């Protein structure tokens, strides 16, 4: 499912127009991004948790040139599915 299909699904399930559904989805994405950027988690009970973690700096090897490359430390976004979502996916 891509973004336009998700917007159509939201519109069909909520009774909102596709325009309003697109605005709602964009607002959700912006809110999650801003919250993660500030260092906080987004917890949606039953659905899951969006969070960030720190990845340490490391070295890697460029497979084409066989030279080592320094990969800097950075934050990465993570998502952990909640129990309800896991149950739906696993048909419990």
Steps between C-alpha positions, in 0.01 A plus 500: 500500500640837404409841642216574258346157566530561874327838464217337306468229766488760778233692310292186445525387863450839666248674278742789444575632155825395338628857539427498873648152533819616327523798738446270800765254384749780428431650845556160663830450317617852587407454865685168526808645327508809722456291815780260403723792404456647848611169654163375623306183418154468345300223670174386343353239734419182311668620181863559593776737601711727282836579662858589423826343606863592458716304261871515578761605248658211316715418200378317193659375181398631161447178302592663170833655605577288809586820690386555856244771553417669828126495577417778748283455808135584445148459628271246336121481508344178627151356518394224737160347430252480788323183613171577323677562169703180543181304571328640189799418280523151647119450488454427870 
